[in-house]
Every structure is written in structure tokens, then in C-alpha cells.
């Protein structure tokens, strides 16, 4: 009998020790991880009940606040600017968690993670932590200008400072109002969320950095750069004037509108010559084209400080061995797909001497007195091309804006560099209208990418030069105060 009692006592003792160890790990070791997990409803309840930090633009416009609500949550998260800034702010929902900047900077907005060890245990019994306010690099004037210029058309705009990587504007259309998702009536929240999910226009997806499209002729900037970096001899070559480029197995590649064109790379880029730039891609070769695309960031997730950034891709290496596939890829078609953010970074690389800075939306955090606690420090992401090549490409893009396909991107008194794109979608008489650009060319302060989806028609009315260029022009003017 005594043996049985001793065994039972031992089992109970071990069980108690295991339970104590589990509770200790949960409360101390895993406290930080669990506290800041966006799926943690207790953390969300605290976020609703506490004075969560505000989110504002670099020019002081409030984008997210926590106001007294008078109900069980005590605080109501509000988004004064609504849908225009939702692609950046995201939302905070008790039912669906956090998205966008609300998710990315949750630790700052709630006061930071609990420290480990004894301090963590003591702070479990303290009243609260101090929330931090988050200031973004977004400029409210530029953001509103971009949203207004894009209007109700599907598409996106990304504008950034090429010297720092700071995002000045990030617009996605259609967008959504985050306020209903932050409501305290969960039935209302679910109805609003399900309605957004059912919308075939995908308003919850930020097209600016989460959706990919064939970049079309904007990718010719990468192809031209590859020629200078990997096969300088062909940069002096004069390509024949063609209407269609013959390819193996009876295939061919034609120019927009059935036009004929040829000349040097500068000539080809200025008029966006498909036959010529496809030939350049073939001369550069598969491996070198892959290497150049990789240098510009294709195949790697950009280090944007917002969640779930999509990876842009150049194509399947096996397919690229085929001449026809490589020729179409060199002009941004076939399997080439890019986010507007990626194409803005391509423009930024040329504007910034070949260096791509890490893209970011965080400018700084501050306390309740307005004193800065932490400041984002810009840093390089990758070297896309050499300074010499970027200088040559910069001048070519200036010529595209001055006398080529992007004249509608010009700004009086300011030198603009640009490249248009009219990307096939696979549907007849339908294309994506693109433009990438930077200004002022002498000392660039803004680089921009614009896409307007699925424009109808086969003529000039559906091109990037006609549709996207005026949007980019307005955005750059707003960014430069012109």
C-alpha cells in the first residue's frame, strides 16, 4: 500500500512540476511572442481597450487613431482618411486581426514587446505600457494626388525617394474603407469583410506591392542595362529596321501597331521598338539576362516593411533557353511578372546611380510628448547596375520623355526620365498601361511606377504613354511641389 501511495505521490509531484514549467514558459519565455501575435484575441482586446498609438503621414495627417468608445472595448480604432490610405494603414479588427502598417508596427503601437526574464514577470502585473505613435514616410498630398489621378480605374501607383527608399505614395484601386472592419459589432465586421472578399475587383489586395503583372516595355530598361553590363559590343550595334522579328519554328514577334523600327539601343528605347529590344535580349543571352534581372531584384522579396510583399519573377530558366521565349521575355512578356513596387525600384536604380535602397514606409516612432524614440535609417538593398550604365540609361530615359513615347510625362521646367509600357494580358484588344519615371533627372527626388489595368482598344488610346504617363506626371509634380 505504501509503495502505491509513494508512486502516486511521485506522479502528482512530477505532474505539478511539468504544469509549473509550462505556465512559467507561457508567462515568461513565450510572453513576447504570444502578446504580439496578430491572431491573439487577448492582445487585440487590449489593443481596443488601451490607448493604441496613432499612425500619421510624414506631413502630419492622422491616418489611424484610438478614440474613447464608451463600450466594453473602451477604445474605437478609427481611420479618418478611409480608403485612400488603406493600402498602407491596413486595419485592426478584433475578428480578423491586423493588416498593413497596423500589423507591421504592432509592437510600436502597443508599446513594444515585454522583456524576457524577471522583468517580464513583474510587468505582467503592471497597469500598462506606453504606446508609441508611428509616423510614415507617406506624403498625404502626394497620396491624395495619386488616388485622384488614378480615379476609379483598376491599378496602382508607387512613388518613392530613390536616395532613401522612403515610400512617398502607395495607392491601390479599388481600395476599401477600413473603418467597418474595426467596428465593435462582430456581425457587422463579418458582413463587411465577406462583402470585400466576394468583390471580384479584390479591394483587400494592395496591387502596389502584392499583385504582379507583365511589365511590358518598362522591362526594356533592364534589357538595355544588361547589354551595357554584359555585352558592351552590342551597344554600338545598329539593329535592322523591321516590322516583325522572325523566330524559330515559324514564329515571329511584331511591333506595336504594325510599325517598323530599328537603330541603336538608344533609338530602340526611345520609340519602344519590340523587334529591336527583343534582338538585344537574344544578343545578351539567357544567363546574362537572368543575372541582370536578379540584380534589379527579380526573384527576391523586396525588404519592404509591410507584410506579404510579392516576389517579381523574370521567368522559368528552362523555357528561357528557347529563343522565342527569351525574345518575348526581353520585352517584359511571357512569364515576366512584376509588382508596381518592383518597377518603381527599377526606375529608382537608374535614378540613384545603380543603387537600390531598401524600400520602407516607416519614418519614425515617438512618445506621447512627441519626442522621437526611434528613426528609420536608410540602407542599400542591392546594386542593380554600375554607375556608368545607370548614367547612360538615365539619358536614354530622358530622351524617351523628351521626344519618345513618354512625352506626356514631361513637367515644364523639370527634366524627367521615363519609360512607357503597354503589356499584353492574353485577351484580345486589352492591355495594361504602364509608366516608370523619375525627376528631376539632375538630382532625382522621386521615382514612380504607374499601372492602369486592362485598358480596352488596340490603338494609342490604351498605351502607357497615353494612359499612365499623365498620372505619373501629376504624382511627380505633387512630390516636387511643382
C-alpha positions in Angstrom: 0.0 0.0 0.0 2.8 2.4 1.0 4.5 1.7 -2.4 1.3 2.7 -4.3 1.0 5.9 -2.2 4.6 6.7 -2.9 4.2 6.1 -6.7 1.0 8.2 -6.7 2.8 11.0 -4.8 5.7 10.9 -7.3 3.3 11.1 -10.3 1.5 14.0 -8.8 4.8 15.7 -7.9 6.1 15.3 -11.5 2.8 16.5 -13.0 2.8 19.6 -10.8 6.4 20.4 -11.8 5.5 19.9 -15.5 2.5 22.2 -15.1 4.5 24.8 -13.3 7.2 24.6 -16.0 4.6 25.0 -18.8 3.0 28.0 -17.0 6.4 29.6 -16.5 7.3 29.2 -20.2 3.9 30.5 -21.3 4.1 33.6 -19.0 7.8 34.4 -19.3 9.6 32.8 -22.2 6.7 33.0 -24.8 5.1 36.2 -23.4 6.6 38.4 -26.1 5.7 36.1 -29.0 2.1 35.5 -27.8 1.5 39.1 -26.8 2.4 40.4 -30.3 0.9 37.7 -32.4 -1.9 39.4 -34.6 -4.1 36.3 -34.1 -4.0 36.7 -30.3 -7.5 37.9 -29.5 -6.5 38.8 -26.0 -3.9 41.1 -27.4 -6.5 42.6 -29.7 -8.9 43.1 -26.9 -6.1 45.0 -25.1 -5.4 47.0 -28.3 -9.0 48.0 -28.5 -9.2 48.8 -24.8 -5.9 50.6 -24.5 -4.7 53.9 -26.0 -3.1 52.3 -29.0 -0.6 54.6 -30.8 -1.7 56.7 -33.7 -0.4 56.4 -37.3 0.2 59.6 -39.3 1.9 60.7 -42.5 5.2 62.5 -42.6 3.3 65.8 -43.1 1.2 65.3 -40.0 -2.1 63.9 -41.3 -3.7 61.4 -38.9 -4.4 58.0 -40.5 -5.3 55.9 -37.5 -6.4 56.9 -34.0 -7.9 55.2 -30.9 -10.8 57.2 -29.5 -13.0 56.6 -26.4 -15.9 54.4 -27.3 -18.0 54.1 -24.2 -18.5 50.3 -24.6 -16.7 47.2 -23.4 -13.7 47.8 -25.6 -13.3 51.3 -24.3 -11.5 52.4 -27.4 -12.5 52.6 -31.1 -9.9 52.4 -33.8 -10.7 55.0 -36.5 -9.3 55.7 -39.9 -10.1 59.4 -40.7 -8.7 59.2 -44.3 -10.5 55.9 -45.1 -9.9 54.1 -48.4 -7.3 56.4 -49.9 -4.7 55.3 -47.3 -6.0 51.8 -46.6 -3.4 50.1 -48.8 -0.8 51.3 -46.4 -2.5 51.5 -43.0 -4.4 48.3 -43.3 -6.8 47.7 -40.4 -7.1 46.5 -36.9 -10.1 44.1 -36.4 -11.0 42.0 -33.3 -12.3 39.3 -35.7 -9.8 39.3 -38.5 -6.6 40.6 -36.8 -4.3 43.3 -38.1 -3.1 44.1 -41.6 -0.8 46.6 -43.3 1.0 49.1 -41.0 -1.3 48.1 -38.1 0.3 44.6 -38.3 3.8 45.6 -39.3 4.2 48.1 -36.4 2.0 46.4 -33.8 4.8 46.3 -31.2 5.4 50.0 -31.5 1.7 50.9 -31.5 1.1 48.9 -28.3 4.3 50.0 -26.6 6.8 47.3 -27.6 7.3 43.7 -26.6 7.7 42.6 -23.0 11.3 42.0 -22.0 12.4 38.4 -21.1 13.2 37.1 -17.6 12.2 38.5 -14.3 11.2 41.9 -15.7 8.6 40.2 -17.9 7.0 38.5 -14.9 6.9 41.8 -12.9 5.4 43.7 -15.8 2.6 41.2 -16.1 1.2 42.9 -13.0 1.8 46.5 -14.0 -1.1 48.6 -15.3 0.0 49.3 -18.8 2.8 50.2 -21.2 3.2 53.4 -23.2 2.1 53.2 -26.8 4.2 54.7 -29.5 2.9 56.9 -32.3 4.1 55.8 -35.8 5.0 58.3 -38.5 5.1 57.0 -42.0 7.2 58.3 -45.0 3.9 58.7 -46.9 3.2 62.3 -48.0 -0.6 62.9 -47.7 -0.6 65.4 -50.6 1.1 63.1 -53.0 -1.0 60.1 -51.9 -4.2 62.1 -52.5 -3.0 63.3 -55.8 -2.1 59.8 -56.9 -5.5 58.5 -55.8 -7.4 61.3 -57.6 -5.3 60.9 -60.8 -5.9 57.1 -60.9 -9.6 57.6 -60.1 -11.9 54.6 -60.2 -9.7 52.7 -62.7 -8.1 49.5 -61.5 -4.4 49.8 -60.9 -1.7 51.1 -58.6 0.8 53.9 -58.1 4.0 53.7 -56.2 6.2 56.8 -55.6 9.4 56.8 -53.6 12.5 58.7 -52.8 15.3 56.9 -54.8 18.0 58.2 -52.5 16.5 56.8 -49.3 13.9 54.2 -50.3 11.2 56.0 -48.4 7.7 55.4 -49.9 6.1 58.8 -50.7 2.8 57.4 -52.0 1.3 53.9 -52.4 -2.1 53.8 -54.0 -4.2 50.8 -55.0 -7.6 50.9 -56.8 -10.2 49.9 -56.0 -9.5 50.2 -52.3 -11.7 49.8 -49.2 -12.7 51.6 -46.1 -11.0 50.0 -43.1 -13.5 51.6 -40.5 -16.2 48.9 -40.8 -13.5 46.2 -40.2 -12.6 47.9 -36.9 -16.2 48.1 -35.7 -17.1 46.5 -32.3 -20.2 44.7 -33.7 -18.7 41.5 -34.9 -21.7 40.6 -37.1 -21.2 43.9 -38.9 -17.5 43.3 -39.2 -18.1 39.8 -40.7 -20.6 41.2 -43.2 -18.2 43.9 -44.3 -15.3 41.6 -44.6 -17.2 38.9 -46.5 -18.5 41.6 -48.9 -14.9 42.7 -49.6 -13.8 39.1 -50.2 -16.7 38.5 -52.6 -15.8 41.6 -54.7 -14.1 40.3 -57.9 -12.0 43.5 -58.0 -10.1 42.3 -55.0 -10.1 45.6 -53.0 -8.4 44.0 -50.0 -5.3 43.2 -52.1 -2.8 46.0 -52.3 -2.0 46.0 -56.0 1.0 48.2 -55.3 3.2 45.5 -53.7 1.1 42.3 -53.6 -0.1 41.9 -57.2 2.1 41.1 -60.2 1.6 42.0 -63.8 3.6 41.6 -67.0 5.6 44.8 -67.1 5.7 45.0 -70.8 8.1 47.6 -72.3 9.0 49.1 -69.0 11.2 46.0 -68.6 13.2 47.1 -71.6 15.2 49.3 -69.2 16.5 46.1 -67.6 17.3 44.6 -71.0 19.2 47.7 -72.1 21.1 47.8 -68.9 22.0 44.1 -69.4 23.6 45.0 -72.7 25.9 47.6 -71.3 26.8 45.4 -68.3 27.3 42.1 -70.0 27.9 42.7 -73.7 29.1 46.2 -74.4 29.9 45.5 -78.1 26.2 45.3 -79.0 25.6 48.8 -77.5 27.3 50.2 -80.7 25.3 47.9 -83.0 22.6 49.3 -85.3 19.7 46.9 -85.4 17.8 46.5 -88.7 14.5 48.2 -89.3 11.9 45.5 -89.1 8.1 45.2 -88.8 8.4 41.7 -87.5 11.3 39.7 -86.0 11.5 36.1 -87.3 11.9 33.5 -84.6 12.4 29.7 -84.7 9.6 27.3 -85.7 7.8 29.7 -87.9 7.1 32.2 -85.0 7.6 35.9 -85.2 7.4 39.0 -82.9 5.9 42.2 -84.1 5.9 45.9 -83.2 3.0 47.8 -81.7 0.6 48.9 -84.3 2.5 47.1 -87.1 5.1 49.8 -87.2 8.7 49.3 -88.5 11.7 50.4 -86.3 15.4 49.8 -85.7 18.6 51.6 -84.8 20.9 51.7 -81.8 19.7 50.8 -78.3 19.0 54.5 -77.6 16.8 54.6 -80.7 15.0 51.4 -79.8 14.3 52.5 -76.2 13.1 56.0 -77.3 10.4 54.6 -79.6 9.9 51.3 -77.6 10.8 49.1 -80.5 9.8 45.5 -79.8 11.8 43.8 -82.6 15.0 45.7 -81.8 14.8 45.2 -78.0 13.9 41.5 -78.4 17.0 41.2 -80.6 19.1 42.9 -77.9 17.8 40.3 -75.4 18.8 37.5 -77.7 22.3 39.0 -78.1 22.7 39.4 -74.4 21.8 35.8 -73.8 19.8 33.8 -71.3 22.3 33.7 -68.4 23.2 37.4 -68.6 19.5 38.4 -68.8 18.8 36.3 -65.8 21.7 37.8 -63.9 20.6 41.4 -64.7 17.0 40.8 -63.7 18.2 39.3 -60.5 20.5 42.3 -59.9 17.5 44.6 -60.2 15.6 42.5 -57.6 13.6 40.0 -59.7 13.4 36.6 -57.9 14.0 38.2 -54.4 11.4 39.5 -52.0 11.9 43.3 -51.6 12.6 44.2 -47.9 9.5 46.4 -47.6 8.4 46.8 -44.0 4.8 45.9 -44.8 3.7 42.3 -44.7 3.4 39.8 -47.5 5.3 41.6 -50.3 5.1 39.7 -53.6 8.3 38.5 -55.4 8.6 39.6 -59.0 9.9 37.0 -61.5 11.8 37.0 -64.8 10.8 33.5 -65.9 11.4 29.8 -66.0 15.1 29.2 -66.7 14.3 26.1 -68.7 11.9 28.0 -71.0 14.3 30.9 -71.3 16.7 28.7 -73.3 14.3 28.8 -76.2 14.9 31.9 -78.4 11.3 32.7 -78.8 10.7 32.7 -75.1 13.8 34.8 -74.4 12.9 37.3 -77.1 9.4 37.9 -75.6 10.8 38.0 -72.1 13.3 40.7 -73.0 10.4 43.0 -73.7 8.6 42.1 -70.5 6.1 39.5 -71.7 5.8 35.7 -71.4 6.4 34.7 -67.7 7.9 38.0 -66.7 5.7 39.5 -63.9 6.4 42.4 -61.6 4.7 44.4 -58.8 4.4 48.2 -59.3 6.8 48.4 -56.3 9.4 46.4 -58.2 9.1 48.6 -61.3 9.4 51.7 -59.2 12.6 50.3 -57.8 13.9 49.7 -61.4 13.3 53.4 -62.1 14.9 54.3 -58.7 18.0 52.2 -59.6 18.7 54.2 -62.7 17.9 57.5 -60.9 20.3 56.6 -58.0 23.5 55.6 -59.8 22.6 51.9 -60.0 21.9 51.5 -56.2 18.5 50.4 -55.0 17.8 51.5 -51.4 15.6 49.3 -49.1 12.0 50.4 -49.6 10.2 51.4 -46.4 7.2 53.2 -45.1 8.4 53.8 -41.5 9.9 57.2 -40.9 10.0 57.3 -37.0 8.2 56.4 -33.8 7.6 58.9 -31.0 6.2 59.0 -27.5 3.1 60.8 -26.1 5.1 64.0 -25.8 6.1 63.9 -29.5 9.7 63.1 -28.7 11.3 60.7 -31.3 12.1 57.3 -29.9 13.5 55.6 -33.0 14.2 56.8 -36.5 14.5 54.6 -39.6 18.0 54.5 -41.0 18.1 54.2 -44.8 20.4 51.5 -46.2 21.3 49.9 -49.5 19.4 46.8 -50.7 21.4 45.8 -53.8 23.5 47.1 -56.7 21.4 46.8 -59.8 23.9 48.1 -62.3 27.1 50.2 -62.4 27.2 54.0 -62.1 28.4 54.3 -65.7 25.5 52.2 -67.0 22.9 54.0 -64.9 24.2 57.3 -66.3 23.7 56.1 -69.9 20.3 54.7 -69.2 19.3 57.9 -67.4 20.0 59.9 -70.5 18.1 57.4 -72.6 15.1 57.7 -70.4 15.3 61.5 -70.6 15.1 61.1 -74.4 12.1 58.9 -74.0 10.3 61.6 -72.1 11.6 64.4 -74.3 10.9 63.1 -77.7 9.8 59.4 -77.4 6.7 57.5 -76.2 6.6 59.3 -72.8 6.2 63.0 -73.7 3.0 63.2 -71.6 5.2 62.7 -68.5 7.1 65.9 -69.1 6.9 68.6 -66.4 7.6 72.2 -67.5 11.0 73.4 -66.2 11.9 70.0 -64.8 13.9 67.2 -66.6 12.0 63.9 -66.5 13.3 60.4 -67.3 10.7 57.8 -68.2 9.8 54.6 -70.0 6.3 53.5 -71.1 4.9 50.0 -71.2 1.8 48.5 -72.9 1.7 44.9 -71.7 -0.4 42.3 -73.3 -2.8 40.4 -71.0 -3.7 37.5 -73.1 -7.1 38.9 -74.0 -7.5 40.5 -77.5 -7.5 44.3 -77.6 -6.7 44.6 -73.9 -3.5 45.7 -72.2 -2.0 47.0 -69.0 -0.8 50.6 -69.4 2.5 51.2 -67.6 4.9 54.1 -66.9 8.0 54.3 -64.8 9.8 57.6 -64.3 12.0 59.8 -62.1 12.6 63.5 -61.6 14.4 65.8 -61.6 16.9 63.9 -63.6 19.9 66.0 -62.5 19.3 65.1 -58.8 16.3 62.7 -58.6 14.0 63.1 -55.6 11.1 60.9 -56.8 10.8 57.7 -58.8 7.4 56.4 -59.7 5.6 53.4 -61.3 2.0 53.6 -62.5 -0.1 50.7 -63.9 -3.7 51.0 -65.1 -5.1 47.6 -65.7 -6.9 46.1 -68.7 -7.3 49.1 -71.0 -9.6 48.3 -73.9 -8.6 49.0 -77.5 -5.8 48.3 -79.9 -4.7 51.8 -80.7 -2.8 54.6 -79.0 -5.6 55.3 -76.6 -4.8 52.2 -74.5 -1.0 52.7 -74.2 1.1 53.6 -71.2 2.2 56.8 -72.9 -1.5 57.9 -73.2 -3.0 56.5 -70.1 -0.3 56.1 -67.4 2.0 59.0 -68.2 -0.3 61.8 -67.2 -0.9 60.1 -63.9 2.8 59.8 -63.2 3.3 63.4 -64.2 0.7 64.6 -61.6 2.3 62.5 -58.9 5.8 63.7 -59.6 4.6 67.4 -59.7 3.0 66.9 -56.3 6.1 65.2 -54.9 8.3 68.0 -56.2 5.9 70.9 -55.3 5.9 71.9 -58.9 
